[in-house]
Amino acid sequence: MNSIPEQNLDLRAEDETLDIRKIILKLLDNWYLYLGAVLISLIIAYFYSKYTPPIYQISSKVLVNSNDKGGSPGAQGSALMDLGGIMGGKSSVDNEVEILRTRFLMEQVVRQMELNIVYQEKVGFKKREIYQTPIKLSITKALDTISQTLVTVDVTGSNTLKVSANDFEKEIRFNEEFNLNGVGIVKLIPTGIAKLEHGKFLIQVSSIDDRVAELQGKMTVGVTNKQVTIMDLGLSYPHPRKGEDILRAIINRYISSSLEEKNIIADSTTTFIQKRLSIISGELGDVENKQERFKQNNKLTDMSEQSKLLVQSTSAFTNELAKAETQITVLSELEGYLKDESKNKRVFPASLLSSDMVFSGIMSQYNSLLIERDKRLLSDTEESPFIKNIDEQISGLRAGLLSNIQSSKNSYIITRDKLRSQLNQAEGRGEQVPQIEKDYLKLARNQQIKQELYIFLMQKAEETAISKTSNLAIAKTIDPPKSAIAPISPKQNTIYLIAIVIGLIIPTVFIILINLLNTTVSTKEDITSATITPIIGEINHNSSTDNLIVAHQGRSAISEQFRALRTNLSFYLKTSSQKVILLTSTASGEGKSFTAINLGNILALAGKKVLLMELDLRKPGLSAKLGVANTTGFSNYTIDPSVKVQHIIKPLAINPNMFIISSGPLPPNPAETIMSEHTDDLIAQLKEQFDYIIMDAPPVGIITDAQLLAKYADATLYIIRQKVTQKNQLYIVDQLYRTQRMNNLGIVVNDIVPKDYGYGYGYGSYGENETNSTFKSLLKKFRG
């Protein structure tokens, strides 16, 4: 019967809380892994920080003129724009930030400065970018798609170079064109900026798109303070001076783009006015010539008093009518300009209807969209969704402009007709005026209308020319690009800190993974969490090949552990009739024979007569470890009736109280041999002769021989070996214990490494060192 009460068989104390102390101790046991990982990480960090090119931060500030006082044609309508806001004609800081972030702006700078070609020189293991390079790579004819290519240029002479890239290698001269795979037709030219010396240069060639994307990722644009219209620009680059020039070029290109937009509108307006002036000038000259010829033909020198009074009375109507006719003529020209399909994609002439602020707002937005469309067409096609969206907006605004012009024109026509009616009434009152003077009056009125239109156009031409010369950019630089003194990367302190953290994390993860992936029994907790079978013995790892530890090292820690096992067995074998101890395990190689030999020896040291029985009839090893011949043994006794008990019992030299019955010749049917009718008689006779009988049985997890012998055992020791026995095999011993198929079943853990098992042992210092020290002290006193 098992020693644990029946009611406790299904009770298991499970500690589900995380044992932090145990985890920490487990990690500390592997301190050497942490030390090695941290040292390796620090070495890698050192070389990384030493051979990684430094990155500098370039900063600049740009002030945006939010009131847009640059003389744009729509400036007169700014008050209405501020109130309505629906025309979108006014630039805001947020809009300018987005403009600076556009790919189109960066692409212009990359093409202008040829930033897709980077020159480097190798200093030791480090590559350093060169700005003022003595050699320049010129792409004469580029491929449609340029591949990332690293070109190595070796200066071999004053005019000879050795070029290699990928599978390409060639000896060339300066200004000699050659075909470079992945790039196109190129040539190398001396710049004369720096002295050309023998050595190697590295030229990194990439596509415009790749370089633009790379620089956009390194550039930052933002508004730190929303209360002001100042933009903060930043660029991280490995070469401080080149980074400053790149950021300066971006700002200059952005400012010049805003001026170009205003100048395009002004030029368009000037061209329109000049054409109209040419036409009106001719018409005015014709009218004046007709007036002169009329006077000559009719010999008119002075108007009569009546005519003078008539002219004076109608002058006011004539002036107003001339202004109305002028506005109608301008609006008709603008209407024709909008209806002309050939001019649908040309900017609209500005500053002709300055008094109409709504019209000016729509016109400014219309012209801005046309300019944006022309810019986008440099990189997009007509079928692009973005271009189509802009075309839809332009079409809508063009319809709005046409509707506004037609509405204004109709209003001026009504005014003109009313003025004509009033003028006719005034002229009707002058019937007494001779017909010749009436005809002259009509000519004078027509000449005055043409003259008013000519003066109006001349005035607008001058205003446009003045506005163009006074155009100001939308922004100005208030803090030029400047590089920081110290690089922003690599930061050595941060790198070393990260290296230390990684050096601590990697071993931790490694240890955790090893424990998670470990399928063998490592700790005591692995056993107690899988089975309720009690552990009655724990044997340390034997660093030597000696199987007779108790006999040869009687005061060692392992010997003390066998003494503890002997003590624990006394609670199982409580009567003198309980003598048989069965040793089994899950599989072979877990230390049954080693345990049997030393357990028998420790019992024999207590004055007990002990018999070892080698009952592993399939793979015996006990007799070989003890140096006993295995010619006659258990199998002989069960098969041959003439063999007596005394014939198979052999004494052992290690202790006079120890004896062995070897397995004998291996039988063809081991299980049937154990089940022989002679086995019962043999065990009964042996019990009368010996105090303890230790049966070294086969593994119970593989074959059933151990279970056949279980009926003879008074106590069963199930041997588990650390880092050998599989965790999933512990269910075997648990089932044996629960079903009580083996009497007084207990576990003996063998080959323990204390630091991995979960706690240390003090047997060595207590049992050996202290005893030896006491013995030496007594010996010294005796000799004295």
C-alpha positions in Angstrom: 0.0 0.0 0.0 1.1 3.5 -0.6 2.0 5.6 2.4 0.0 8.6 1.4 -3.7 8.3 2.5 -6.3 7.6 -0.2 -8.1 10.9 0.3 -5.0 12.8 -0.7 -4.4 11.1 -4.0 -6.2 13.7 -6.0 -5.0 16.7 -4.1 -2.1 18.6 -5.6 -0.7 21.9 -4.3 -0.4 24.1 -7.4 1.3 27.4 -7.0 0.0 29.4 -9.9 1.7 32.6 -8.9 4.8 33.7 -10.7 7.9 33.1 -8.6 10.0 36.2 -9.4 12.8 35.1 -7.1 13.1 31.8 -8.9 13.2 33.5 -12.3 15.9 36.0 -11.1 18.0 33.2 -9.6 17.7 31.3 -12.9 18.9 34.3 -14.8 21.7 35.0 -12.3 22.9 31.5 -12.7 23.7 32.4 -16.3 25.6 35.6 -15.5 28.4 34.6 -17.9 25.9 34.8 -20.8 25.0 38.3 -19.9 28.6 39.3 -19.5 29.5 37.9 -22.9 26.4 39.4 -24.6 27.0 42.9 -23.1 30.7 42.8 -24.1 29.9 41.7 -27.7 27.1 44.4 -27.9 29.5 47.1 -26.7 32.2 46.1 -29.1 29.7 46.2 -32.0 28.4 49.5 -30.8 31.9 50.9 -30.6 32.7 49.9 -34.2 29.3 51.1 -35.4 29.7 54.6 -33.8 33.3 54.8 -35.1 32.7 53.8 -38.7 29.2 55.2 -39.2 29.2 58.6 -41.1 27.9 61.4 -38.8 24.6 63.1 -39.7 24.3 66.8 -39.1 21.0 68.8 -38.7 20.7 71.9 -40.9 18.0 74.4 -39.7 16.5 77.6 -41.2 13.5 79.9 -40.7 11.3 81.5 -43.4 8.8 84.3 -42.8 5.6 84.1 -44.9 4.0 87.4 -46.0 0.5 86.4 -45.1 -1.1 89.7 -46.3 0.2 89.1 -49.8 1.3 92.6 -50.4 3.4 91.7 -53.4 1.4 93.7 -55.9 -0.7 90.8 -57.2 -3.7 91.8 -59.3 -6.1 90.4 -56.8 -4.8 92.5 -53.9 -7.5 95.1 -54.3 -10.1 92.5 -53.5 -8.4 91.2 -50.3 -11.0 92.8 -48.0 -13.8 90.7 -49.7 -11.6 87.7 -49.7 -11.1 88.0 -45.9 -14.8 88.1 -45.3 -15.9 85.4 -47.7 -12.9 83.1 -47.8 -14.7 81.0 -50.4 -12.5 82.0 -53.4 -9.3 80.6 -51.8 -7.2 83.4 -53.3 -5.1 84.2 -50.1 -2.1 82.1 -49.2 -1.9 80.8 -45.6 1.2 79.5 -43.7 -0.2 75.9 -43.7 -0.5 76.1 -47.5 3.1 77.2 -47.9 4.2 74.4 -45.6 2.5 71.9 -47.9 4.1 73.6 -51.0 7.6 73.2 -49.4 6.9 69.5 -48.9 5.9 68.9 -52.5 7.8 66.4 -54.5 7.9 68.8 -57.5 9.9 71.4 -55.6 12.4 68.8 -54.3 12.7 67.3 -57.8 13.6 70.7 -59.3 16.4 71.1 -56.7 17.7 67.5 -57.3 17.9 68.2 -61.0 19.5 71.6 -60.6 22.2 70.4 -58.2 22.5 66.9 -59.7 22.0 65.4 -56.2 21.3 61.9 -57.7 25.0 61.6 -58.1 26.9 61.4 -54.8 30.7 61.4 -54.6 32.5 59.5 -51.8 35.9 58.6 -50.7 36.9 55.6 -48.5 38.8 56.5 -45.4 39.7 53.2 -43.6 36.5 51.3 -43.2 34.4 54.5 -43.4 32.9 56.1 -46.5 32.8 59.9 -46.4 30.8 62.1 -48.8 32.8 64.7 -50.8 31.3 68.0 -51.9 34.1 69.7 -53.8 35.2 66.7 -55.8 38.0 66.7 -58.4 36.0 64.4 -60.7 32.5 64.9 -62.0 30.3 62.3 -63.6 28.3 63.7 -66.5 25.3 61.7 -67.8 25.2 62.4 -71.6 22.3 60.2 -72.4 20.4 58.6 -69.4 18.3 55.5 -69.5 14.6 55.8 -68.9 15.0 54.1 -65.5 18.4 54.6 -63.8 19.3 51.7 -61.5 21.2 52.1 -58.2 24.8 51.9 -59.3 28.1 52.2 -57.4 30.9 53.3 -59.6 34.5 52.9 -58.4 37.0 55.3 -60.0 40.7 54.6 -59.6 43.0 57.4 -60.7 45.9 55.7 -62.3 47.5 58.7 -64.1 47.2 62.3 -64.9 44.6 61.6 -67.6 43.8 57.9 -67.1 41.1 56.3 -65.0 40.1 52.8 -64.2 36.3 52.5 -63.8 34.5 49.5 -62.4 30.9 49.0 -61.6 29.1 45.7 -61.1 30.3 43.5 -64.0 31.8 46.5 -65.8 35.5 47.4 -65.8 37.3 49.6 -68.2 40.4 51.9 -68.6 39.3 55.3 -69.9 40.4 58.9 -70.2 38.9 62.1 -69.1 35.9 63.3 -71.2 35.7 59.9 -73.0 32.1 58.7 -73.3 31.3 55.1 -72.3 28.2 53.1 -71.7 27.6 52.4 -68.0 25.2 49.5 -67.3 22.1 50.7 -65.6 22.8 54.4 -66.1 23.4 55.2 -69.8 26.1 57.0 -71.7 28.4 58.9 -69.3 31.7 60.6 -69.1 34.1 61.7 -66.4 35.4 65.2 -66.5 37.9 67.0 -64.2 36.4 69.9 -62.2 39.6 71.7 -61.4 38.1 72.5 -57.9 40.4 70.2 -56.0 43.8 68.8 -56.7 43.5 65.4 -58.5 45.6 62.8 -56.7 46.1 59.1 -57.1 43.4 57.2 -55.2 40.0 55.7 -55.4 36.7 57.6 -55.5 33.2 56.1 -55.1 30.3 57.5 -57.1 26.8 56.5 -56.1 24.4 57.0 -59.0 20.6 56.7 -58.4 17.4 57.7 -60.1 15.9 61.1 -59.6 12.8 59.6 -58.0 14.8 57.6 -55.5 16.9 60.6 -54.5 13.9 62.9 -54.2 12.2 60.4 -51.9 15.3 60.0 -49.8 15.8 63.8 -49.4 12.1 64.3 -48.7 12.4 61.8 -45.8 15.3 63.7 -44.4 13.6 67.1 -44.6 11.1 68.5 -42.1 8.9 71.6 -42.5 6.6 72.9 -39.7 5.1 75.8 -37.9 6.3 75.8 -34.3 4.2 78.7 -33.1 0.7 79.1 -34.6 0.6 82.8 -33.6 3.2 83.8 -36.1 3.8 83.1 -39.8 7.2 81.6 -39.5 8.1 78.2 -40.9 10.9 76.1 -39.4 12.8 74.0 -42.0 15.2 71.2 -41.2 17.4 68.8 -43.2 19.6 66.0 -41.9 22.6 65.4 -44.0 26.1 63.8 -43.6 27.9 66.8 -45.2 27.2 70.1 -43.3 28.1 72.5 -46.1 26.3 70.5 -48.8 23.3 70.2 -46.6 23.2 74.0 -46.1 23.4 74.5 -49.9 20.6 72.0 -50.5 18.3 73.7 -48.0 19.2 77.1 -49.4 18.4 75.9 -52.9 15.1 74.6 -51.8 14.2 77.9 -50.2 15.4 80.0 -53.2 13.5 77.8 -55.6 10.3 78.1 -53.5 10.6 81.9 -53.4 11.4 82.2 -57.1 8.4 80.0 -57.9 6.0 82.4 -56.1 7.6 85.4 -58.1 7.3 83.5 -61.4 3.6 82.9 -60.8 2.9 86.6 -60.3 5.1 87.5 -63.3 3.3 85.1 -65.6 0.0 86.7 -64.8 1.5 90.2 -65.3 3.0 89.2 -68.6 -0.2 87.7 -69.8 -2.1 90.9 -68.9 0.6 93.1 -70.6 0.4 91.0 -73.8 -3.4 91.3 -73.9 -3.3 95.1 -73.3 -0.6 95.7 -76.0 -2.7 93.8 -78.6 -5.8 95.9 -77.7 -3.8 99.1 -77.7 -2.6 98.4 -81.2 -6.1 97.9 -82.4 -7.6 100.9 -80.6 -4.7 103.1 -81.7 -5.5 102.3 -85.3 -9.2 102.9 -84.8 -8.6 106.2 -83.0 -6.3 107.4 -85.8 -9.0 106.6 -88.4 -11.6 108.6 -86.5 -9.2 111.6 -86.1 -8.4 111.5 -89.8 -12.1 111.4 -90.6 -12.7 114.4 -88.3 -9.8 116.3 -89.9 -11.0 115.6 -93.5 -14.6 116.6 -92.5 -13.4 120.0 -91.3 -11.3 120.5 -94.4 -14.1 119.5 -96.8 -16.7 121.6 -95.0 -14.3 124.5 -94.3 -15.2 124.5 -90.6 -13.1 126.8 -88.4 -15.2 127.5 -85.4 -18.5 126.2 -84.0 -21.4 128.6 -83.6 -22.6 129.7 -80.2 -25.6 127.4 -80.6 -23.3 124.4 -81.4 -21.1 125.3 -78.5 -24.1 125.3 -76.2 -25.2 122.0 -77.6 -21.8 120.5 -77.1 -21.6 121.7 -73.6 -25.1 120.4 -72.8 -24.3 117.0 -74.2 -20.6 116.7 -73.0 -21.7 115.1 -69.7 -23.8 112.5 -71.5 -20.9 111.9 -74.0 -18.4 111.3 -71.2 -20.6 108.8 -69.4 -21.5 107.1 -72.7 -17.8 106.9 -73.5 -17.0 105.1 -70.2 -19.9 102.7 -70.7 -18.8 102.0 -74.3 -15.2 101.4 -73.0 -16.4 98.9 -70.4 -18.6 97.1 -72.9 -15.7 96.9 -75.3 -13.4 95.5 -72.7 -16.0 93.0 -71.5 -16.7 91.9 -75.0 -13.0 91.3 -75.6 -12.7 89.3 -72.3 -15.9 87.3 -73.2 -14.4 86.4 -76.6 -11.1 85.5 -74.9 -12.9 83.1 -72.6 -15.0 81.6 -75.4 -11.9 81.0 -77.6 -11.2 77.2 -77.1 -7.5 77.7 -78.2 -6.9 79.9 -75.1 -8.5 77.5 -72.5 -5.2 76.7 -71.0 -3.7 80.2 -70.9 -3.7 82.5 -67.9 -6.4 85.2 -67.9 -5.4 88.8 -68.3 -5.6 90.5 -64.9 -6.2 94.1 -63.6 -8.8 95.0 -66.2 -11.8 95.0 -63.9 -10.1 96.1 -60.7 -13.3 97.6 -59.3 -15.0 94.2 -59.3 -13.4 92.5 -56.3 -15.4 89.2 -56.8 -14.2 89.0 -60.4 -10.6 89.6 -59.3 -10.8 86.8 -56.7 -12.2 84.3 -59.1 -9.6 85.4 -61.7 -6.7 85.0 -59.3 -7.8 81.5 -58.3 -8.3 80.6 -62.0 -4.8 81.7 -62.9 -3.3 79.9 -59.9 -4.9 76.6 -61.0 -3.6 77.1 -64.6 0.0 77.7 -63.3 -0.3 74.6 -61.0 -1.5 72.5 -63.9 1.5 73.5 -66.0 3.8 72.6 -63.2 2.2 69.2 -62.7 2.4 68.4 -66.4 6.2 68.3 -66.0 5.8 65.0 -64.0 2.2 63.9 -64.7 0.2 63.1 -67.9 -3.0 64.6 -69.2 -4.8 61.4 -68.1 -3.6 61.8 -64.5 -6.5 61.9 -62.0 -4.9 64.9 -60.4 -4.7 66.8 -63.8 -8.3 65.9 -64.5 -9.4 67.2 -61.1 -7.6 70.5 -61.9 -9.2 70.6 -65.3 -12.7 70.3 -63.7 -11.9 73.1 -61.3 -10.6 75.3 -64.2 -13.7 74.6 -66.2 -16.0 75.5 -63.3 -14.1 78.7 -62.6 -14.1 79.6 -66.4 -17.8 79.2 -66.4 -18.1 81.5 -63.3 -15.8 84.1 -65.0 -17.9 84.0 -68.2 -21.1 84.3 -66.3 -19.7 87.3 -64.3 -18.5 89.0 -67.4 -21.8 88.5 -69.2 -23.7 89.8 -66.2 -21.5 92.9 -66.0 -21.7 93.5 -69.8 -25.5 93.4 -69.7 -25.5 95.9 -66.9 -23.2 98.3 -68.9 -25.4 97.8 -72.1 -28.5 98.9 -70.2 -26.5 101.9 -68.9 -25.3 102.7 -72.4 -28.7 102.5 -74.0 -30.1 104.9 -71.3 -27.2 107.3 -72.0 -27.9 107.2 -75.7 -31.5 107.9 -75.2 -30.7 110.9 -73.0 -28.1 112.1 -75.6 -30.6 111.8 -78.4 -33.1 113.9 -76.5 -30.4 116.5 -76.0 -29.5 116.4 -79.7 -33.2 116.6 -80.7 -33.4 120.0 -79.0 -30.7 121.2 -81.4 -32.7 120.9 -84.7 -31.7 124.4 -85.5 -28.1 123.3 -85.6 -27.0 122.9 -89.2 -26.7 119.4 -90.5 -23.0 119.8 -91.1 -22.4 120.6 -87.4 -24.5 117.6 -86.4 -22.4 115.3 -88.5 -19.3 116.9 -87.0 -20.7 116.4 -83.5 -21.1 112.6 -84.2 -17.5 112.3 -85.3 -16.3 114.2 -82.2 -18.3 111.9 -80.0 -16.9 108.8 -81.6 -13.4 110.2 -81.4 -13.9 110.9 -77.7 -15.0 107.3 -77.0 -12.0 105.8 -78.7 -9.7 108.2 -76.9 -11.2 107.3 -73.5 -10.7 103.6 -74.3 -7.1 104.2 -75.4 -6.3 106.2 -72.3 -7.9 103.5 -70.1 -5.7 100.7 -71.7 -2.6 102.8 -71.4 -3.3 103.4 -67.8 -3.8 99.7 -67.1 -0.6 98.9 -69.1 1.4 101.2 -66.8 -0.2 99.8 -63.7 0.6 96.3 -64.8 4.2 97.2 -65.5 4.6 98.9 -62.2 3.0 96.0 -60.3 5.4 93.6 -62.0 8.5 95.6 -61.0 7.2 95.8 -57.4 6.2 92.1 -57.1 7.5 90.6 -53.8 7.9 87.0 -53.0 5.4 85.3 -50.7 8.2 84.6 -48.2 11.7 85.6 -47.2 14.5 84.0 -45.3 15.0 85.4 -41.8 17.4 82.7 -40.6 19.7 81.3 -43.3 20.4 77.5 -43.4 23.0 76.7 -40.8 24.4 73.3 -39.7 24.6 72.3 -36.1 28.1 72.0 -34.6 27.7 68.5 -33.2 26.2 65.6 -35.3 22.8 64.4 -34.3 23.8 60.8 -35.1 25.4 58.5 -34.2 25.0 59.5 -30.5 27.5 57.4 -28.7 25.8 57.5 -25.3 22.5 56.4 -26.7 24.2 53.7 -28.8 26.1 52.3 -25.9 22.9 52.3 -23.8 21.0 50.5 -26.5 23.9 48.0 -26.8 23.7 47.3 -23.0 20.0 46.8 -23.2 20.3 44.5 -26.2 23.1 42.6 -24.4 20.7 42.0 -21.5 17.6 41.2 -23.5 19.2 38.6 -25.9 20.4 36.3 -23.1 17.1 36.7 -21.2 15.1 35.8 -24.4 17.6 32.9 -25.1 17.2 31.5 -21.5 13.4 31.8 -21.6 13.2 30.2 -25.0 15.5 27.4 -23.9 13.3 26.7 -20.9 10.1 26.9 -23.0 11.5 24.5 -25.6 13.1 22.2 -23.1 11.1 19.0 -22.9 13.2 17.2 -20.3 12.9 17.4 -16.5 15.1 20.3 -15.3 13.7 21.5 -12.0 11.9 20.0 -9.0 8.9 22.0 -10.0 8.7 20.1 -13.3 8.2 16.9 -11.3 5.8 18.2 -8.6 3.6 20.0 -11.2 3.2 16.8 -13.2 2.7 14.1 -10.5 1.7 13.8 -6.9 4.2 10.9 -6.4 6.5 11.9 -3.5 10.2 12.5 -4.0 12.1 10.5 -1.5 15.6 10.9 -2.8 17.8 13.4 -4.7 21.2 12.4 -6.0 23.7 15.0 -7.3 25.6 14.8 -10.6 28.6 12.5 -10.5 31.4 14.3 -12.3 33.6 11.1 -12.3 33.1 7.8 -14.1 33.2 5.9 -10.8 30.0 4.0 -10.1 31.1 3.1 -6.5 30.8 6.6 -5.0 29.7 5.3 -1.6 32.5 2.8 -1.4 35.3 5.1 -2.6 34.0 8.5 -1.4 32.2 7.8 1.7 32.1 11.4 2.9 31.1 13.0 -0.4 27.8 14.9 -0.9 26.4 12.0 -3.1 27.2 9.5 -0.3 25.3 11.7 2.2 22.4 11.9 -0.2 22.2 8.1 -0.4 22.2 8.1 3.4 19.2 10.4 3.3 17.6 8.0 0.8 18.2 5.2 3.2 16.6 7.1 6.0 13.5 7.9 3.9 13.2 4.2 2.9 12.8 3.4 6.6 9.4 5.1 6.5 8.4 2.8 3.7 9.9 -0.5 5.0 8.5 -0.4 8.6 8.7 -4.1 9.4 11.4 -6.7 9.1 9.4 -8.6 6.6 9.5 -5.7 4.2 12.8 -6.2 2.4 12.4 -6.0 -1.3 13.1 -2.7 -3.1 12.4 -2.5 -6.8 14.2 0.1 -9.0 12.7 1.1 -12.4 12.5 4.1 -14.6 10.9 5.4 -17.8 13.7 4.5 -20.2 17.2 3.1 -20.1 20.2 5.3 -19.2 18.5 7.1 -16.2 20.8 5.6 -13.5 19.0 2.5 -12.1 22.2 0.4 -11.8 24.1 3.3 -10.4 21.4 3.9 -7.8 21.1 0.2 -7.0 24.9 -0.2 -6.4 25.3 2.8 -4.1 22.0 2.2 -2.3 23.0 -1.4 -1.6 26.4 -0.2 -0.4 25.0 2.4 2.0 22.6 -0.3 3.4 25.5 -2.7 3.8 27.5 0.0 5.6 24.7 0.0 8.2 25.5 -3.7 8.9 22.7 -5.0 6.7 23.1 -8.0 4.4 22.1 -6.8 1.0 21.5 -8.6 -2.3 21.5 -7.0 -5.7 19.4 -8.7 -8.3 20.1 -8.0 -11.9 16.6 -8.5 -13.4 16.9 -6.5 -16.6 17.0 -9.6 -18.8 17.0 -7.6 -22.0 19.9 -5.2 -21.4 21.8 -6.1 -18.2 24.5 -3.7 -17.0 24.7 -4.1 -13.2 27.1 -7.1 -13.2 29.4 -5.3 -15.8 29.6 -2.2 -13.6 30.6 -4.4 -10.6 33.0 -6.5 -12.6 31.1 -9.8 -12.0 31.0 -12.5 -14.6 27.5 -13.1 -15.9 27.8 -16.7 -16.9 25.3 -18.0 -14.3 22.4 -16.1 -12.9 18.7 -15.7 -12.6 17.8 -17.1 -16.0 19.8 -20.3 -15.2 17.8 -20.8 -12.0 14.4 -20.5 -13.7 15.3 -22.7 -16.6 17.5 -25.4 -15.0 16.1 -27.2 -11.9 19.5 -28.4 -11.0 20.7 -24.9 -10.3 20.3 -24.0 -6.7 20.0 -20.6 -5.0 23.5 -20.8 -3.6 24.9 -21.4 -7.1 23.7 -18.0 -8.4 24.5 -15.8 -5.3 27.9 -14.2 -5.7 29.7 -12.1 -3.1 31.0 -8.6 -3.9 34.4 -7.3 -3.1 33.3 -3.8 -2.3 31.6 -4.8 0.9 31.4 -8.2 2.7 27.7 -7.7 3.3 26.9 -7.2 -0.4 26.0 -10.0 -2.8 24.6 -10.1 -6.4 22.5 -12.4 -8.5 23.3 -11.5 -12.1 20.8 -11.9 -15.0 22.6 -14.9 -16.5 22.5 -15.7 -20.2 19.8 -13.6 -22.0 16.7 -15.6 -22.5 14.6 -15.4 -25.7 11.5 -14.7 -23.6 12.4 -12.4 -20.7 8.8 -11.7 -19.6 8.0 -15.4 -19.4 11.2 -16.1 -17.6 10.3 -13.6 -14.9 6.8 -15.2 -14.7 8.4 -18.6 -14.0 7.0 -20.7 -11.2 10.5 -20.8 -9.7 10.6 -17.0 -9.2 8.3 -17.1 -6.2 10.3 -19.8 -4.5 13.5 -17.9 -5.2 12.3 -14.6 -3.7 11.0 -16.5 -0.6 14.4 -18.2 0.0 16.2 -14.9 -0.6 14.1 -13.1 2.0 15.2 -15.6 4.6 18.9 -15.0 3.8 19.1 -11.2 3.3 18.0 -8.1 5.1 17.4 -6.2 1.9 16.9 -7.3 -1.7 17.3 -4.6 -4.4 15.9 -5.5 -7.8 17.3 -3.7 -10.8 14.3 -4.0 -13.1 13.9 -2.9 -16.8 12.3 0.5 -17.6 8.6 0.5 -16.9 7.9 2.9 -19.7 9.1 0.5 -22.4 8.2 -3.0 -21.3 6.1 -4.7 -18.7 8.8 -6.7 -16.9 9.0 -4.2 -14.0 5.2 -4.5 -13.4 5.6 -8.3 -13.3 8.1 -7.9 -10.5 6.1 -5.3 -8.7 4.2 -7.9 -6.7 7.4 -9.0 -4.9 8.4 -5.4 -4.0 7.7 -3.8 -0.7 8.9 -0.4 -2.0 9.4 0.9 -5.5 11.9 3.6 -6.5 11.1 5.3 -9.8 14.4 6.8 -11.1 14.1 10.2 -12.9 17.3 11.7 -14.4 17.6 15.4 -14.8 17.8 16.6 -18.4 17.2 13.1 -19.6 13.7 12.1 -18.5 11.0 13.7 -20.7 8.4 15.8 -19.0 5.5 14.2 -20.9 6.6 10.8 -19.6 5.9 11.7 -16.0 2.3 10.8 -16.5 3.5 7.1 -16.3 4.7 7.4 -12.7 1.7 9.5 -11.8 -0.7 6.8 -13.2 1.2 4.0 -11.4 1.0 6.0 -8.1 -2.7 6.8 -8.5 -3.7 3.3 -9.5 -1.4 1.8 -6.8 -0.1 -0.8 -9.2 3.3 -0.6 -7.4 3.7 -0.7 -3.7 5.0 2.3 -1.8 6.1 4.1 -5.0 8.5 7.0 -4.6 10.7 9.0 -6.9 14.5 9.3 -6.8 15.9 12.2 -8.9 19.3 11.3 -10.3 22.2 13.3 -11.8 21.1 16.6 -10.4 22.9 19.9 -11.2 21.8 21.9 -8.1 21.9 25.4 -9.7 19.6 24.1 -12.5 17.4 22.0 -10.2 16.2 25.0 -8.2 18.4 25.0 -5.0 21.8 24.3 -3.8 23.2 21.5 -1.6 25.5 21.8 1.4 26.5 18.2 1.6 30.0 18.8 0.4 30.9 21.6 2.9 29.1 19.9 5.7 29.9 16.3 5.2 33.4 16.5 3.7 35.2 19.7 4.4 34.1 20.1 8.0 34.8 16.5 8.8 38.2 16.5 7.2 39.0 19.8 9.0 38.0 18.2 12.4 39.9 15.0 11.6 43.1 17.0 10.7 42.7 19.0 13.9 42.5 15.9 16.0 45.4 14.3 14.2 47.5 17.4 14.8 46.7 17.3 18.6 47.5 13.5 18.7 50.9 14.0 17.1 51.6 16.9 19.4 
